Amino acid sequence: MLLPSNWSLIISIVEPISGPIYTLVINLGLPKYQKRTHTPKYVPEVVSIRNLEVGFNGSPLLSIDEFLVNQGEVLAITGPSGIGKTSLLKTIAGILKPISGTVKVCGATIPHRPERGSIGYIPQKLGLVRHSSVWANVMLGSRAGNPRAESREHAMNAIEVLGLKEKKNEPIKRLSGGQQRRVATARTLAQRPALILADEFLSELDEETSDRVVNSVLEYVRSSNTAMILVEHDISRAKQISDRLLVIDDGRLNPFITDTSVLEV
């Protein structure tokens, strides 16, 4: 079969709980971000979930039998609004109490906290201190995860990586929505966490800025063996960023196979 020059045949590997599924698919030439080049035989778990029910007022939105995320892995979760994606992130972060089940992060069972600064969370509403400067906000993250002597260096590195050096002394309230989102990302990178939780962290960013943010975050994740779980409504972008993509459907987490053409082999 002949394909246009910018198309290629690739093997798509999805790892549901029951075991791997292999499908041969057509890659439509989507831009590629930094992916894991190999997976070691043993990779420590950063997040471990078992028999979890998440919801409100005792009514479950989402049920998970088993869910693992390892060091160096980027996991994306997608699905319609209002089905529990944000609630799952908040449960992993220890912000929301589950109806039942266990969540372990870096060996600590939530709500007991893991080591200080282990979890970096980029919420949809960002949680920035609007009257404070970019520098002050990023330093909040850096001080949460680093010794005092190193916090300034990590904060400045994150600000420079996210292209915010010229805005360092600007108050948050004077920044655009996209700039504020970069500040929230810089705050998390400066913290140097073992786990990054990101809720639609690329919204309000143009394509060029989005690429810069993604590459900065992935470089940190790969170089530090951090794990990342992101919620992303854009399935195409979620596939480009992640090593593994799950979709919430009918209250369950399921592996996303592919939305491109599947070839029978």
Secondary structure, DSSP 4 states (H G I P E B T S, - for coil): ----TT-EEEEEEE--TT--EEEEEEE---------S---S---EEEEEEEEEEEETTEEEEEEEEEEEETT-EEEEE--TTSSHHHHHHHHHTSS--SEEEEEETTEETTS--STT-EEEE-TT----TTSBHHHHHHHHHHHHS-HHHHHHHHHHHHHHTT-GGGTTSBGGGS-HHHHHHHHHHHHHHH--SEEEEESTTTT--HHHHHHHHHHHHHHHHHHT-EEEEE-S-HHHHHHH-SEEEEEETTEEEE---SS-EE--
